[in-house]
Each structure stands twice: as structure tokens, then as C-alpha cells.
Amino acid sequence: MAAGQRVCAVAEIGAEEAKRFTVGGIDVAVVRASDGSLHAVNDICSHEEVSLSDGFVEGCALECIGHGSAFDLVTGAPNVLPATAPVAVYALAVEDDSVWVDTATVLNSASLNS
């Protein structure tokens, strides 16, 4: 079995879509990038407390509806100002057509500490 918590079926995340789930008390955006890959990032914009899952997916980035900051789904790094701090990227696994997210495994923790 995959680590973490099952959040949904793979089919529940449509093309270029983001959905919010709470995993271990953390709001997480599960996102399907333009290439079809799935990613899990912290759902709260690092610039302001706006839900990223309400935003727009373009390529491999998630744009916040608040002020237009966009975050790389692989690194969590902001690609567009005004955000300057990254968002956490969490481990995501697909097993038996289910999406699992592990918030105990932050994939970009080094960049969050700088």
C-alpha cells in the first residue's frame, strides 16, 4: 500500500484541474498538469492566504487567483511575482487507480528553509 492518505480516484482529477483535500490536517491541492502528470502542493499561496486549488493550471504551474502568482508543480518555486517564497510539494503516489498523498514527505524541504 502507498504511504500517506488516499485522497481520491485518479479519474476525479480532470485535465488541467486542481482539487483541495485535507491530509493530516494540511490543505493540499492535487493538480493534474497539462502533460497529465499529478502533483500535490500546499493549497495556500505563500504570498497571501488564498486557496491555490481555486486557481488555474497552465503547463506545469498553478496560478493563484489572488494576485496571479504561479508556482511550479515539481519544485514549488514561484514563477511569477508577487510571491517570492515556494509552497511545499508533497509525495504523491498512484496505486490501484487511487491517488495517495503523504504530507510527512515534503519533496522540496531544502528550498523551504532558505
N, CA, C and O atoms as a printed pandas DataFrame, in Angstrom:
     atom_number atom_name residue_name chain_id  residue_number  x_coord  y_coord  z_coord
0              1         N          MET        A               1    0.842   -1.182    0.000
1              2        CA          MET        A               1    0.000    0.000    0.000
2              3         C          MET        A               1    0.886    1.245    0.000
3              4         O          MET        A               1    1.943    1.266    0.631
4              5         N          ALA        A               2    0.447    2.272   -0.709
5              6        CA          ALA        A               2    1.178    3.540   -0.765
6              7         C          ALA        A               2    1.170    4.220    0.602
7              8         O          ALA        A               2    0.264    4.018    1.412
8              9         N          ALA        A               3    2.196    5.026    0.836
9             10        CA          ALA        A               3    2.265    5.777    2.101
10            11         C          ALA        A               3    1.321    6.963    2.054
11            12         O          ALA        A               3    0.956    7.431    0.976
12            13         N          GLY        A               4    0.930    7.444    3.210
13            14        CA          GLY        A               4    0.079    8.631    3.283
14            15         C          GLY        A               4   -1.386    8.283    3.347
15            16         O          GLY        A               4   -1.775    7.262    3.915
16            17         N          GLN        A               5   -2.201    9.150    2.755
17            18        CA          GLN        A               5   -3.656    9.020    2.819
18            19         C          GLN        A               5   -4.226    8.992    1.411
19            20         O          GLN        A               5   -3.798    9.754    0.544
20            21         N          ARG        A               6   -5.197    8.108    1.185
21            22        CA          ARG        A               6   -5.902    8.100   -0.094
22            23         C          ARG        A               6   -6.784    9.334   -0.139
23            24         O          ARG        A               6   -7.547    9.589    0.793
24            25         N          VAL        A               7   -6.686   10.110   -1.227
25            26        CA          VAL        A               7   -7.485   11.330   -1.318
26            27         C          VAL        A               7   -8.601   11.240   -2.349
27            28         O          VAL        A               7   -9.637   11.887   -2.194
28            29         N          CYS        A               8   -8.402   10.442   -3.406
29            30        CA          CYS        A               8   -9.434   10.351   -4.434
30            31         C          CYS        A               8   -9.051    9.287   -5.455
31            32         O          CYS        A               8   -7.964    8.713   -5.398
32            33         N          ALA        A               9   -9.952    9.040   -6.378
33            34        CA          ALA        A               9   -9.648    8.203   -7.533
34            35         C          ALA        A               9   -8.924    9.069   -8.557
35            36         O          ALA        A               9   -9.160   10.275   -8.623
36            37         N          VAL        A              10   -8.060    8.474   -9.342
37            38        CA          VAL        A              10   -7.312    9.205  -10.368
38            39         C          VAL        A              10   -8.269    9.959  -11.293
39            40         O          VAL        A              10   -8.002   11.105  -11.655
40            41         N          ALA        A              11   -9.378    9.326  -11.676
41            42        CA          ALA        A              11  -10.331    9.922  -12.617
42            43         C          ALA        A              11  -11.024   11.164  -12.069
43            44         O          ALA        A              11  -11.617   11.919  -12.839
44            45         N          GLU        A              12  -10.965   11.396  -10.757
45            46        CA          GLU        A              12  -11.620   12.567  -10.164
46            47         C          GLU        A              12  -10.879   13.871  -10.429
47            48         O          GLU        A              12  -11.436   14.950  -10.228
48            49         N          ILE        A              13   -9.627   13.785  -10.878
49            50        CA          ILE        A              13   -8.858   14.991  -11.185
50            51         C          ILE        A              13   -8.803   15.113  -12.707
51            52         O          ILE        A              13   -8.091   14.363  -13.375
52            53         N          GLY        A              14   -9.561   16.062  -13.243
53            54        CA          GLY        A              14   -9.647   16.234  -14.681
54            55         C          GLY        A              14   -8.420   16.918  -15.265
55            56         O          GLY        A              14   -7.503   17.306  -14.541
56            57         N          ALA        A              15   -8.421   17.054  -16.561
57            58        CA          ALA        A              15   -7.326   17.707  -17.271
58            59         C          ALA        A              15   -7.179   19.147  -16.795
59            60         O          ALA        A              15   -8.157   19.892  -16.726
60            61         N          GLU        A              16   -5.955   19.528  -16.470
61            62        CA          GLU        A              16   -5.635   20.889  -16.011
62            63         C          GLU        A              16   -6.575   21.346  -14.896
63            64         O          GLU        A              16   -7.139   22.439  -14.941
64            65         N          GLU        A              17   -6.726   20.478  -13.901
65            66        CA          GLU        A              17   -7.624   20.749  -12.780
66            67         C          GLU        A              17   -6.874   20.617  -11.462
67            68         O          GLU        A              17   -5.919   19.848  -11.350
68            69         N          ALA        A              18   -7.317   21.375  -10.473
69            70        CA          ALA        A              18   -6.788   21.281   -9.113
70            71         C          ALA        A              18   -7.962   21.094   -8.158
71            72         O          ALA        A              18   -9.006   21.730   -8.306
72            73         N          LYS        A              19   -7.777   20.214   -7.178
73            74        CA          LYS        A              19   -8.803   19.989   -6.154
74            75         C          LYS        A              19   -8.142   19.998   -4.787
75            76         O          LYS        A              19   -7.020   19.520   -4.620
76            77         N          ARG        A              20   -8.852   20.547   -3.814
77            78        CA          ARG        A              20   -8.355   20.648   -2.440
78            79         C          ARG        A              20   -8.797   19.439   -1.615
79            80         O          ARG        A              20   -9.942   18.993   -1.683
80            81         N          PHE        A              21   -7.838   18.929   -0.832
81            82        CA          PHE        A              21   -8.088   17.851    0.113
82            83         C          PHE        A              21   -7.352   18.189    1.400
83            84         O          PHE        A              21   -6.346   18.897    1.375
84            85         N          THR        A              22   -7.849   17.687    2.520
85            86        CA          THR        A              22   -7.140   17.854    3.784
86            87         C          THR        A              22   -6.485   16.530    4.130
87            88         O          THR        A              22   -7.147   15.500    4.249
88            89         N          VAL        A              23   -5.162   16.581    4.289
89            90        CA          VAL        A              23   -4.372   15.381    4.568
90            91         C          VAL        A              23   -3.545   15.655    5.820
91            92         O          VAL        A              23   -2.693   16.544    5.823
92            93         N          GLY        A              24   -3.791   14.906    6.864
93            94        CA          GLY        A              24   -3.045   15.107    8.100
94            95         C          GLY        A              24   -3.160   16.519    8.636
95            96         O          GLY        A              24   -2.202   17.047    9.202
96            97         N          GLY        A              25   -4.325   17.140    8.465
97            98        CA          GLY        A              25   -4.550   18.496    8.954
98            99         C          GLY        A              25   -3.996   19.584    8.049
99           100         O          GLY        A              25   -4.056   20.760    8.407
100          101         N          ILE        A              26   -3.460   19.229    6.889
101          102        CA          ILE        A              26   -2.880   20.194    5.947
102          103         C          ILE        A              26   -3.739   20.238    4.697
103          104         O          ILE        A              26   -4.086   19.197    4.139
104          105         N          ASP        A              27   -4.085   21.453    4.251
105          106        CA          ASP        A              27   -4.816   21.606    2.995
106          107         C          ASP        A              27   -3.838   21.432    1.838
107          108         O          ASP        A              27   -2.820   22.118    1.748
108          109         N          VAL        A              28   -4.177   20.500    0.961
109          110        CA          VAL        A              28   -3.313   20.130   -0.159
110          111         C          VAL        A              28   -4.091   20.297   -1.459
111          112         O          VAL        A              28   -5.262   19.927   -1.544
112          113         N          ALA        A              29   -3.431   20.857   -2.473
113          114        CA          ALA        A              29   -4.000   20.909   -3.815
114          115         C          ALA        A              29   -3.417   19.747   -4.605
115          116         O          ALA        A              29   -2.201   19.653   -4.772
116          117         N          VAL        A              30   -4.279   18.863   -5.090
117          118        CA          VAL        A              30   -3.856   17.804   -6.000
118          119         C          VAL        A              30   -4.172   18.311   -7.392
119          120         O          VAL        A              30   -5.307   18.679   -7.695
120          121         N          VAL        A              31   -3.139   18.324   -8.239
121          122        CA          VAL        A              31   -3.223   19.020   -9.528
122          123         C          VAL        A              31   -2.823   18.089  -10.659
123          124         O          VAL        A              31   -1.859   17.331  -10.547
124          125         N          ARG        A              32   -3.584   18.157  -11.760
125          126        CA          ARG        A              32   -3.187   17.465  -12.984
126          127         C          ARG        A              32   -2.619   18.527  -13.931
127          128         O          ARG        A              32   -3.340   19.413  -14.391
128          129         N          ALA        A              33   -1.325   18.425  -14.212
129          130        CA          ALA        A              33   -0.645   19.355  -15.108
130          131         C          ALA        A              33   -1.098   19.113  -16.549
131          132         O          ALA        A              33   -1.771   18.125  -16.843
132          133         N          SER        A              34   -0.723   20.015  -17.428
133          134        CA          SER        A              34   -1.110   19.914  -18.838
134          135         C          SER        A              34   -0.631   18.624  -19.491
135          136         O          SER        A              34   -1.273   18.123  -20.415
136          137         N          ASP        A              35    0.500   18.074  -19.015
137          138        CA          ASP        A              35    1.018   16.831  -19.587
138          139         C          ASP        A              35    0.354   15.594  -18.992
139          140         O          ASP        A              35    0.713   14.473  -19.352
140          141         N          GLY        A              36   -0.613   15.778  -18.085
141          142        CA          GLY        A              36   -1.341   14.669  -17.486
142          143         C          GLY        A              36   -0.761   14.180  -16.170
143          144         O          GLY        A              36   -1.381   13.359  -15.495
144          145         N          SER        A              37    0.418   14.667  -15.790
145          146        CA          SER        A              37    1.039   14.232  -14.536
146          147         C          SER        A              37    0.286   14.805  -13.337
147          148         O          SER        A              37   -0.308   15.880  -13.419
148          149         N          LEU        A              38    0.319   14.075  -12.228
149          150        CA          LEU        A              38   -0.343   14.500  -10.994
150          151         C          LEU        A              38    0.694   14.991   -9.988
151          152         O          LEU        A              38    1.791   14.442   -9.885
152          153         N          HIS        A              39    0.321   16.043   -9.247
153          154        CA          HIS        A              39    1.212   16.660   -8.271
154          155         C          HIS        A              39    0.403   17.042   -7.036
155          156         O          HIS        A              39   -0.809   17.242   -7.115
156          157         N          ALA        A              40    1.090   17.141   -5.882
157          158        CA          ALA        A              40    0.456   17.576   -4.635
158          159         C          ALA        A              40    1.290   18.713   -4.053
159          160         O          ALA        A              40    2.479   18.545   -3.784
160          161         N          VAL        A              41    0.657   19.871   -3.861
161          162        CA          VAL        A              41    1.336   21.031   -3.278
162          163         C          VAL        A              41    0.475   21.606   -2.164
163          164         O          VAL        A              41   -0.730   21.362   -2.107
164          165         N          ASN        A              42    1.105   22.372   -1.280
165          166        CA          ASN        A              42    0.341   23.046   -0.238
166          167         C          ASN        A              42   -0.690   23.940   -0.917
167          168         O          ASN        A              42   -0.370   24.647   -1.873
168          169         N          ASP        A              43   -1.908   23.909   -0.433
169          170        CA          ASP        A              43   -3.010   24.618   -1.085
170          171         C          ASP        A              43   -3.018   26.115   -0.803
171          172         O          ASP        A              43   -3.782   26.842   -1.438
172          173         N          ILE        A              44   -2.208   26.599    0.114
173          174        CA          ILE        A              44   -2.254   28.016    0.477
174          175         C          ILE        A              44   -1.103   28.768   -0.179
175          176         O          ILE        A              44    0.061   28.402   -0.015
176          177         N          CYS        A              45   -1.433   29.813   -0.916
177          178        CA          CYS        A              45   -0.440   30.651   -1.585
178          179         C          CYS        A              45    0.524   31.226   -0.546
179          180         O          CYS        A              45    0.107   31.645    0.533
180          181         N          SER        A              46    1.805   31.241   -0.878
181          182        CA          SER        A              46    2.800   31.768    0.060
182          183         C          SER        A              46    2.797   33.293    0.124
183          184         O          SER        A              46    3.422   33.877    1.009
184          185         N          HIS        A              47    2.100   33.937   -0.805
185          186        CA          HIS        A              47    2.023   35.400   -0.807
186          187         C          HIS        A              47    0.885   35.893    0.074
187          188         O          HIS        A              47    1.071   36.795    0.891
188          189         N          GLU        A              48   -0.275   35.308   -0.088
189          190        CA          GLU        A              48   -1.445   35.633    0.729
190          191         C          GLU        A              48   -2.205   34.346    0.990
191          192         O          GLU        A              48   -2.003   33.354    0.289
192          193         N          GLU        A              49   -3.058   34.349    1.965
193          194        CA          GLU        A              49   -3.782   33.131    2.311
194          195         C          GLU        A              49   -4.970   32.927    1.373
195          196         O          GLU        A              49   -6.127   33.134    1.740
196          197         N          VAL        A              50   -4.637   32.511    0.145
197          198        CA          VAL        A              50   -5.628   32.224   -0.882
198          199         C          VAL        A              50   -5.455   30.766   -1.291
199          200         O          VAL        A              50   -4.331   30.279   -1.407
200          201         N          SER        A              51   -6.566   30.075   -1.507
201          202        CA          SER        A              51   -6.520   28.675   -1.901
202          203         C          SER        A              51   -6.023   28.535   -3.334
203          204         O          SER        A              51   -6.637   29.059   -4.264
204          205         N          LEU        A              52   -4.913   27.827   -3.511
205          206        CA          LEU        A              52   -4.367   27.625   -4.855
206          207         C          LEU        A              52   -5.249   26.713   -5.697
207          208         O          LEU        A              52   -5.247   26.812   -6.924
208          209         N          SER        A              53   -5.998   25.829   -5.057
209          210        CA          SER        A              53   -6.855   24.922   -5.824
210          211         C          SER        A              53   -7.987   25.659   -6.529
211          212         O          SER        A              53   -8.642   25.090   -7.403
212          213         N          ASP        A              54   -8.227   26.915   -6.164
213          214        CA          ASP        A              54   -9.213   27.746   -6.867
214          215         C          ASP        A              54   -8.613   28.409   -8.095
215          216         O          ASP        A              54   -9.309   29.095   -8.843
216          217         N          GLY        A              55   -7.317   28.202   -8.298
217          218        CA          GLY        A              55   -6.597   28.876   -9.379
218          219         C          GLY        A              55   -6.641   28.119  -10.692
219          220         O          GLY        A              55   -7.508   27.274  -10.918
220          221         N          PHE        A              56   -5.679   28.444  -11.558
221          222        CA          PHE        A              56   -5.643   27.933  -12.916
222          223         C          PHE        A              56   -4.363   27.132  -13.159
223          224         O          PHE        A              56   -3.285   27.516  -12.705
224          225         N          VAL        A              57   -4.493   26.029  -13.872
225          226        CA          VAL        A              57   -3.340   25.206  -14.239
226          227         C          VAL        A              57   -2.923   25.588  -15.645
227          228         O          VAL        A              57   -3.738   25.627  -16.566
228          229         N          GLU        A              58   -1.625   25.871  -15.792
229          230        CA          GLU        A              58   -1.082   26.149  -17.117
230          231         C          GLU        A              58    0.276   25.473  -17.220
231          232         O          GLU        A              58    1.211   25.819  -16.498
232          233         N          GLY        A              59    0.373   24.515  -18.114
233          234        CA          GLY        A              59    1.612   23.750  -18.220
234          235         C          GLY        A              59    1.818   22.959  -16.944
235          236         O          GLY        A              59    0.972   22.160  -16.542
236          237         N          CYS        A              60    2.976   23.202  -16.306
237          238        CA          CYS        A              60    3.290   22.533  -15.037
238          239         C          CYS        A              60    3.336   23.561  -13.918
239          240         O          CYS        A              60    4.206   23.514  -13.048
240          241         N          ALA        A              61    2.376   24.502  -13.951
241          242        CA          ALA        A              61    2.304   25.551  -12.933
242          243         C          ALA        A              61    0.857   25.748  -12.505
243          244         O          ALA        A              61   -0.080   25.488  -13.260
244          245         N          LEU        A              62    0.707   26.217  -11.265
245          246        CA          LEU        A              62   -0.605   26.520  -10.708
246          247         C          LEU        A              62   -0.627   27.994  -10.352
247          248         O          LEU        A              62    0.184   28.460   -9.552
248          249         N          GLU        A              63   -1.560   28.728  -10.952
249          250        CA          GLU        A              63   -1.655   30.176  -10.754
250          251         C          GLU        A              63   -2.692   30.504   -9.697
251          252         O          GLU        A              63   -3.818   30.008   -9.736
252          253         N          CYS        A              64   -2.302   31.344   -8.754
253          254        CA          CYS        A              64   -3.192   31.803   -7.685
254          255         C          CYS        A              64   -4.147   32.851   -8.237
255          256         O          CYS        A              64   -3.742   33.728   -8.999
256          257         N          ILE        A              65   -5.417   32.758   -7.849
257          258        CA          ILE        A              65   -6.394   33.740   -8.316
258          259         C          ILE        A              65   -6.285   35.068   -7.573
259          260         O          ILE        A              65   -6.873   36.065   -7.995
260          261         N          GLY        A              66   -5.531   35.089   -6.462
261          262        CA          GLY        A              66   -5.416   36.309   -5.662
262          263         C          GLY        A              66   -4.689   37.433   -6.367
263          264         O          GLY        A              66   -5.266   38.494   -6.606
264          265         N          HIS        A              67   -3.423   37.211   -6.703
265          266        CA          HIS        A              67   -2.613   38.243   -7.347
266          267         C          HIS        A              67   -1.840   37.711   -8.538
267          268         O          HIS        A              67   -0.958   38.400   -9.050
268          269         N          GLY        A              68   -2.146   36.504   -8.994
269          270        CA          GLY        A              68   -1.525   35.982  -10.201
270          271         C          GLY        A              68   -0.192   35.290  -10.024
271          272         O          GLY        A              68    0.446   34.938  -11.016
272          273         N          SER        A              69    0.255   35.080   -8.786
273          274        CA          SER        A              69    1.490   34.314   -8.602
274          275         C          SER        A              69    1.273   32.904   -9.134
275          276         O          SER        A              69    0.180   32.351   -9.013
276          277         N          ALA        A              70    2.318   32.325   -9.723
277          278        CA          ALA        A              70    2.237   30.966  -10.240
278          279         C          ALA        A              70    3.360   30.143   -9.636
279          280         O          ALA        A              70    4.475   30.636   -9.464
280          281         N          PHE        A              71    3.068   28.889   -9.314
281          282        CA          PHE        A              71    4.022   28.011   -8.654
282          283         C          PHE        A              71    4.292   26.779   -9.501
283          284         O          PHE        A              71    3.368   26.152  -10.019
284          285         N          ASP        A              72    5.575   26.438   -9.638
285          286        CA          ASP        A              72    5.988   25.238  -10.343
286          287         C          ASP        A              72    5.501   24.032   -9.550
287          288         O          ASP        A              72    5.729   23.958   -8.342
288          289         N          LEU        A              73    4.841   23.096  -10.200
289          290        CA          LEU        A              73    4.257   21.948   -9.510
290          291         C          LEU        A              73    5.295   20.907   -9.087
291          292         O          LEU        A              73    5.011   20.068   -8.233
292          293         N          VAL        A              74    6.490   20.953   -9.673
293          294        CA          VAL        A              74    7.541   19.998   -9.313
294          295         C          VAL        A              74    8.403   20.532   -8.173
295          296         O          VAL        A              74    8.737   19.796   -7.244
296          297         N          THR        A              75    8.764   21.821   -8.246
297          298        CA          THR        A              75    9.674   22.393   -7.250
298          299         C          THR        A              75    8.972   23.221   -6.186
299          300         O          THR        A              75    9.525   23.436   -5.107
300          301         N          GLY        A              76    7.762   23.688   -6.473
301          302        CA          GLY        A              76    7.045   24.576   -5.561
302          303         C          GLY        A              76    7.479   26.024   -5.675
303          304         O          GLY        A              76    6.901   26.896   -5.026
304          305         N          ALA        A              77    8.492   26.294   -6.491
305          306        CA          ALA        A              77    9.037   27.647   -6.629
306          307         C          ALA        A              77    8.049   28.570   -7.337
307          308         O          ALA        A              77    7.358   28.155   -8.268
308          309         N          PRO        A              78    7.988   29.831   -6.888
309          310        CA          PRO        A              78    7.130   30.785   -7.587
310          311         C          PRO        A              78    7.771   31.175   -8.919
311          312         O          PRO        A              78    8.959   31.494   -8.977
312          313         N          ASN        A              79    6.972   31.145   -9.984
313          314        CA          ASN        A              79    7.439   31.527  -11.312
314          315         C          ASN        A              79    7.045   32.956  -11.656
315          316         O          ASN        A              79    7.615   33.563  -12.563
316          317         N          VAL        A              80    6.070   33.492  -10.930
317          318        CA          VAL        A              80    5.527   34.815  -11.211
318          319         C          VAL        A              80    5.351   35.553   -9.886
319          320         O          VAL        A              80    4.832   34.990   -8.922
320          321         N          LEU        A              81    5.779   36.798   -9.840
321          322        CA          LEU        A              81    5.582   37.648   -8.663
322          323         C          LEU        A              81    4.101   37.955   -8.499
323          324         O          LEU        A              81    3.367   37.856   -9.482
324          325         N          PRO        A              82    3.627   38.316   -7.331
325          326        CA          PRO        A              82    4.383   38.854   -6.217
326          327         C          PRO        A              82    4.926   37.816   -5.229
327          328         O          PRO        A              82    5.706   38.180   -4.348
328          329         N          ALA        A              83    4.545   36.537   -5.340
329          330        CA          ALA        A              83    5.073   35.539   -4.406
330          331         C          ALA        A              83    6.573   35.379   -4.613
331          332         O          ALA        A              83    7.054   35.358   -5.746
332          333         N          THR        A              84    7.307   35.265   -3.509
333          334        CA          THR        A              84    8.750   35.040   -3.578
334          335         C          THR        A              84    9.160   33.763   -2.848
335          336         O          THR        A              84   10.270   33.267   -3.041
336          337         N          ALA        A              85    8.275   33.232   -2.015
337          338        CA          ALA        A              85    8.564   32.004   -1.265
338          339         C          ALA        A              85    7.858   30.822   -1.932
339          340         O          ALA        A              85    6.756   30.970   -2.460
340          341         N          PRO        A              86    8.499   29.646   -1.906
341          342        CA          PRO        A              86    7.867   28.464   -2.508
342          343         C          PRO        A              86    6.743   27.913   -1.638
343          344         O          PRO        A              86    6.599   28.278   -0.471
344          345         N          VAL        A              87    5.954   27.031   -2.232
345          346        CA          VAL        A              87    4.978   26.252   -1.484
346          347         C          VAL        A              87    5.526   24.835   -1.371
347          348         O          VAL        A              87    6.303   24.395   -2.218
348          349         N          ALA        A              88    5.121   24.130   -0.332
349          350        CA          ALA        A              88    5.579   22.757   -0.137
350          351         C          ALA        A              88    5.038   21.847   -1.235
351          352         O          ALA        A              88    3.894   21.981   -1.669
352          353         N          VAL        A              89    5.885   20.922   -1.672
353          354        CA          VAL        A              89    5.498   19.873   -2.612
354          355         C          VAL        A              89    5.536   18.553   -1.840
355          356         O          VAL        A              89    6.546   18.222   -1.218
356          357         N          TYR        A              90    4.444   17.810   -1.883
357          358        CA          TYR        A              90    4.326   16.581   -1.105
358          359         C          TYR        A              90    4.424   15.345   -1.997
359          360         O          TYR        A              90    4.149   15.399   -3.196
360          361         N          ALA        A              91    4.818   14.240   -1.388
361          362        CA          ALA        A              91    4.888   12.972   -2.107
362          363         C          ALA        A              91    3.487   12.556   -2.529
363          364         O          ALA        A              91    2.541   12.612   -1.743
364          365         N          LEU        A              92    3.373   12.137   -3.787
365          366        CA          LEU        A              92    2.108   11.665   -4.339
366          367         C          LEU        A              92    2.388   10.337   -5.031
367          368         O          LEU        A              92    3.383   10.195   -5.743
368          369         N          ALA        A              93    1.509    9.374   -4.819
369          370        CA          ALA        A              93    1.630    8.073   -5.473
370          371         C          ALA        A              93    0.274    7.670   -6.025
371          372         O          ALA        A              93   -0.768    8.017   -5.469
372          373         N          VAL        A              94    0.303    6.932   -7.125
373          374        CA          VAL        A              94   -0.911    6.369   -7.698
374          375         C          VAL        A              94   -0.812    4.860   -7.553
375          376         O          VAL        A              94    0.153    4.235   -7.995
376          377         N          GLU        A              95   -1.833    4.290   -6.924
377          378        CA          GLU        A              95   -1.872    2.846   -6.718
378          379         C          GLU        A              95   -3.307    2.371   -6.890
379          380         O          GLU        A              95   -4.223    2.891   -6.252
380          381         N          ASP        A              96   -3.497    1.384   -7.752
381          382        CA          ASP        A              96   -4.829    0.802   -7.992
382          383         C          ASP        A              96   -5.863    1.885   -8.308
383          384         O          ASP        A              96   -6.969    1.876   -7.766
384          385         N          ASP        A              97   -5.494    2.816   -9.188
385          386        CA          ASP        A              97   -6.378    3.906   -9.614
386          387         C          ASP        A              97   -6.770    4.863   -8.495
387          388         O          ASP        A              97   -7.762    5.582   -8.613
388          389         N          SER        A              98   -5.999    4.879   -7.413
389          390        CA          SER        A              98   -6.221    5.811   -6.314
390          391         C          SER        A              98   -5.026    6.745   -6.180
391          392         O          SER        A              98   -3.887    6.355   -6.437
392          393         N          VAL        A              99   -5.299    7.981   -5.777
393          394        CA          VAL        A              99   -4.249    8.964   -5.526
394          395         C          VAL        A              99   -4.001    9.007   -4.028
395          396         O          VAL        A              99   -4.927    9.172   -3.234
396          397         N          TRP        A             100   -2.722    8.854   -3.651
397          398        CA          TRP        A             100   -2.287    8.891   -2.260
398          399         C          TRP        A             100   -1.348   10.063   -2.077
399          400         O          TRP        A             100   -0.473   10.295   -2.911
400          401         N          VAL        A             101   -1.521   10.808   -0.988
401          402        CA          VAL        A             101   -0.651   11.940   -0.679
402          403         C          VAL        A             101   -0.070   11.743    0.712
403          404         O          VAL        A             101   -0.773   11.384    1.657
404          405         N          ASP        A             102    1.246   11.991    0.813
405          406        CA          ASP        A             102    1.953   11.851    2.080
406          407         C          ASP        A             102    2.532   13.215    2.469
407          408         O          ASP        A             102    3.576   13.616    1.954
408          409         N          THR        A             103    1.856   13.927    3.375
409          410        CA          THR        A             103    2.328   15.256    3.786
410          411         C          THR        A             103    3.524   15.179    4.725
411          412         O          THR        A             103    4.151   16.200    5.009
412          413         N          ALA        A             104    3.850   13.984    5.211
413          414        CA          ALA        A             104    5.049   13.825    6.041
414          415         C          ALA        A             104    6.310   13.832    5.178
415          416         O          ALA        A             104    7.418   14.008    5.684
416          417         N          THR        A             105    6.131   13.640    3.871
417          418        CA          THR        A             105    7.265   13.651    2.940
418          419         C          THR        A             105    7.179   14.898    2.075
419          420         O          THR        A             105    6.446   14.940    1.087
420          421         N          VAL        A             106    7.947   15.918    2.465
421          422        CA          VAL        A             106    7.999   17.175    1.708
422          423         C          VAL        A             106    9.188   17.062    0.762
423          424         O          VAL        A             106   10.329   16.919    1.203
424          425         N          LEU        A             107    8.917   17.127   -0.535
425          426        CA          LEU        A             107    9.947   16.873   -1.532
426          427         C          LEU        A             107   10.881   18.051   -1.772
427          428         O          LEU        A             107   11.963   17.875   -2.333
428          429         N          ASN        A             108   10.486   19.230   -1.363
429          430        CA          ASN        A             108   11.311   20.419   -1.604
430          431         C          ASN        A             108   11.680   21.115   -0.302
431          432         O          ASN        A             108   11.765   22.343   -0.271
432          433         N          SER        A             109   11.900   20.367    0.768
433          434        CA          SER        A             109   12.139   20.965    2.086
434          435         C          SER        A             109   13.366   21.854    2.136
435          436         O          SER        A             109   13.384   22.817    2.902
436          437         N          ALA        A             110   14.399   21.564    1.343
437          438        CA          ALA        A             110   15.605   22.408    1.352
438          439         C          ALA        A             110   15.275   23.813    0.879
439          440         O          ALA        A             110   15.762   24.789    1.450
440          441         N          SER        A             111   14.451   23.928   -0.159
441          442        CA          SER        A             111   14.127   25.262   -0.685
442          443         C          SER        A             111   13.190   26.031    0.246
443          444         O          SER        A             111   13.153   27.261    0.207
444          445         N          LEU        A             112   12.429   25.310    1.087
445          446        CA          LEU        A             112   11.535   25.984    2.019
446          447         C          LEU        A             112   12.299   26.601    3.191
447          448         O          LEU        A             112   11.797   27.525    3.831
448          449         N          ASN        A             113   13.486   26.112    3.478
449          450        CA          ASN        A             113   14.269   26.597    4.600
450          451         C          ASN        A             113   15.210   27.741    4.223
451          452         O          ASN        A             113   15.878   28.304    5.090
452          453         N          SER        A             114   15.267   28.082    2.951
453          454        CA          SER        A             114   16.206   29.146    2.557
454          455         C          SER        A             114   15.560   30.506    2.548
455          456         O          SER        A             114   16.217   31.500    2.240
